[in-house]
Amino acid sequence: MTRSDTDRPGFDRRMSKDEINACPMERWTGPVSVVRTRDELAAAMRKLAGSTLLGFDTETRPAYKKGESYPPSLLQLAGGDEVFIFQLKHLGLAKPLHEILADPAIIKAGVGLDYDIRELKKLSRFKSAGFMDLGNIAKKAGIKNHGLRGLASVFLGFRISKGAQTSNWAMDVLTPQQIQYAATDAWVGRRLYLALEQAVGREAA
């Protein structure tokens, strides 16, 4: 028995966990810059100059006790050729990052952006512009999966690891596994925006 041509996981129905897990695993394998000093920040801004589309994500140390909370530890921005991981415990939300987050000409693509933006504004106020929430775009287009992992499977044909999701992102020195996880999430955001744009059109945003 074969699957009907009209049975498109993610489109006609939600793609199941088992179907997602059956997809091959992919990760970002290109260059990654972990940015923690002002000189590194200036170098990153030079490389990002002229970018009009960035994958966007943040990571926050998990809280396990009632009433416990932590500020965002990392801000990730993925360009076409390199991913930048900004360690906010060292940099704060510096002015050059403000300018990117407030620039309507630079698309910042990711999932669950309302929470990320709200938490970043607790570090320093800025007027957010240019953000595209991929889950909202997918929902408006009638796609059944709205999370980053599900959307990657639906549109890109692979799954991404969640292994480092609950690690301590506030560590002074990130592990190679944390760096790869954080870079992959931002990279996938950028790739998904391009895939969604092709599939459903920018008007869906």
N, C-alpha and C positions, 0 to 999 in steps of 0.2 A: 504494500500500500504506500503510495507516495503522497507527499503533502500537496495540497491544492495550490495552484499558482496564486490564488487570491489570499492565501494564508501567509501574510507577511508579518513575522514577529516584530513588534514595535509599532506597526502601522495599523493592522487590523485587530491586533490584540497586544497586550503587554508581553514583552519578551520575558520568559521565566528565568529564575535564578539558575536552573540547570542548563538552559540554553546559553546564558551568559558564560557560565563556567566552562562550557564546551568550546568556547572561542579561544584561540591562541592568546597567550600573554604577550603584551608589547610594553616597551618602556622607552623613554627618551635616552638616546645614546650619544647625543651631540655634546658640545661644550656647555658647561655650567659654571657660572661665576657666583660664588658665595660672597656677598658684599657686607662688610662690617666696619669699614673705616671711611673717612671722608674722601681720601684719595681713591679708594675703590669705587665709591659712589660716583665721583666725578668721571671716572673711566667708564662706568656702566652707562651714565647719561650720554656720553659721547657715542657709544655704540648704539644706543636706543634712539638717538636723534634721527628724525625723519620717519620713524615708525608710525604707521596708521592703524595697525592691528596687533594687539598683544593678547596672548593668553594670560588670564589673571586668576590668582588664588591666594589664600592665606592659610596659615597653620597656627593653631593655638594649643598651648599645653592643656591636656585634658584635666578636668576637675572631677573628683570622685566623692567629695563630701558635700553635704547640703550647705548651701550658702557660699561655697567656694567658687571663685572664678578667676580667670587670668586674662590679661590683655593679649592681643595677637602677637605671636613671636616672630612670624615670618610673613613677608609679602613676596609673592613670586610673580614675575613678568616674563613671558616667553615671546621672544621675537622669532623671526623666521629661521635664524641660524644659531641662536644661543638663548639659554634660559638664565635669568638672573634671580638669585634668592637673596633678599635683603633681610638681614637680621635686625629686627626693630629694637631689640633690647640694647643694641650698641648704637644704632643710628637715630632712634626715634622715627617719627614720620617727618623726615627732612623735607625742606622746601622743594627740591627737585622732584620728590615723589608726589608732593601736593600738586605740582604743576601737571604731572602726567594724569593723576586721578581726576583733575578738574578740567582736562582738555577735551572738549566735545569732538575734536577732530581725530582723536586717538580712540579707537574702539578697544574696550577692555572686555574680553569674553570669558565667561565662566558660569558656574552654577551656584545657586543659593547666595546671590550677591547682596541682597538686602541685609542679611546678617553680617557679612564681611564688611560692608561699607559702614554699617552702624557701629561695629566694634572698632574699626579704624578711626572713626570720628571721635571716639573716646580718648584716643591718643593725642589728636590734634584736629581742630575743626577745618574742614575744607568743603567746597561745593562740588559734589560729585557730578560728573558728566561723561557721556560716552560709554556707559556700561551697558552690556548686552547679556541678559541672563538667558543662557541656553535652554534651561528648563522651561522658562516662560514661553520662549519662541516655539519650542517643541509642543507645548500644551496648546498654544493657539493654533498650531498647524494640525492638531488632532493626533499627534504622535503619543503613544501610550506610555513610553518610558521617559522620565524627566530627570533622572540623576545622571551624574557624569559617567559612572560605570556602565549604566544601561545604555545611554546614548552612544558611548564609544562602541559598544557591541552592535547596536542597530546600524549606525552609520559608517563605522570604520572597520567593523568585522573583527575586532579584537577586544580583549578585556585588560584592565589595568589592576595592578596589585593594590590591596588595602592593608598590607602587612604592617606598615609603619604608621598607620593612621592615628593610633592612640599612644604613640611614643611621646617622650618629653621634648617638645619642640623648643623649650626655653634653655636647653643645654648650651653651654658656652661654645662648644665645638660640636657640630653636627656629625653624625655617623655617615658613611657612604650610603647606607640604606635610606636614611632620612633624606639625604640630598637627592638621590635618584627618585624617590617617591614624590617629593615636593616639586621637582622639575617636571616629572611626567604629568602631574595633574595640570600644571599650567600649559604645557605643550599640547595636551589633549584638548584643552579649552580652545586654543587657537585653531587646531585642526577641525574641531567640531563646528566652529563658527563658519569656516569655509565650506564644510560639507552641508550644513543646514542652509546656508545662503544659496548653494547650488540646487538643493532639493526643494526648498519651500519659498525661496525668494526673500529679499530683505524686507518686503512689506510685512512679513509675519512678525518682525520685531516691533 
